[in-house]
Amino acid sequence: MEISAQLTSKGQITIPSAVRKALRLQEGDRVVFRVDGDRAILARTPDLLSLAGSIGVPAAVRDAPWSDIVDAAHRAQGRKGS
């Protein structure tokens, strides 16, 4: 699908209805623009709260301080901690 839209003097664009429907966009949804050279890709931002609990956390690190988890990840990648 390729649909054009006109930029206003304020730099605003109305997302065409067909694009809103294809991306299932509703009022209040947020979008992200990814710029690659002379092109931009409009994408629906993920609802990060809907991802909560979707990744298991090993029991050994569930109660560990975040700084310890980051340091362990850096060590696993062969980098020094921050």
C-alpha positions in Angstrom: 0.0 0.0 0.0 1.3 3.4 -0.9 -0.8 6.5 0.0 0.3 10.1 -0.1 -0.6 12.9 2.4 0.1 16.6 2.4 2.3 18.3 5.0 0.8 21.5 6.5 2.7 24.7 7.2 3.0 23.5 10.8 4.7 20.3 9.8 1.6 18.1 10.5 0.2 15.2 8.4 -3.2 13.5 8.8 -2.7 9.8 8.6 -5.0 8.6 5.9 -7.9 6.4 6.9 -6.7 3.4 5.0 -3.4 3.5 6.9 -5.1 4.0 10.3 -7.3 1.0 9.5 -4.3 -1.2 8.4 -2.3 -0.3 11.5 -5.4 -0.6 13.7 -4.7 3.0 15.0 -7.2 4.6 17.3 -7.4 8.0 19.0 -4.7 8.3 21.6 -2.4 5.7 20.1 1.2 6.6 19.7 3.3 6.0 16.6 7.0 6.0 15.8 8.8 7.2 12.7 11.9 5.3 11.7 14.1 7.3 9.4 16.3 5.4 7.0 18.2 7.6 4.5 15.6 9.6 2.6 12.6 7.4 3.8 10.6 7.3 7.0 8.6 4.3 8.2 5.5 4.9 10.3 4.8 2.2 12.8 2.5 1.6 15.7 4.3 1.7 19.0 4.0 -1.5 21.0 2.0 -1.4 24.2 4.8 -2.3 26.5 2.4 -3.0 29.4 0.9 -5.8 27.3 4.3 -7.5 27.3 4.5 -7.6 31.1 5.1 -11.2 32.3 5.8 -12.5 28.8 9.4 -13.2 29.5 10.4 -15.5 32.3 13.0 -14.4 34.9 15.2 -17.0 36.3 14.6 -17.5 40.1 18.3 -16.8 40.8 17.9 -13.2 39.7 14.3 -12.3 40.6 15.3 -10.4 43.8 18.7 -9.2 42.6 19.4 -5.5 42.4 19.2 -4.2 38.8 22.8 -3.1 38.9 23.9 -6.7 39.6 21.8 -7.9 36.7 23.4 -5.3 34.3 26.9 -6.1 35.6 26.3 -9.8 35.0 25.0 -9.2 31.5 28.1 -7.0 30.7 30.4 -9.7 32.0 28.7 -12.3 29.8 29.4 -10.0 26.8 33.0 -9.5 27.9 32.5 -5.9 28.8 33.3 -4.1 32.0 30.3 -3.0 34.2 29.3 0.7 34.2 
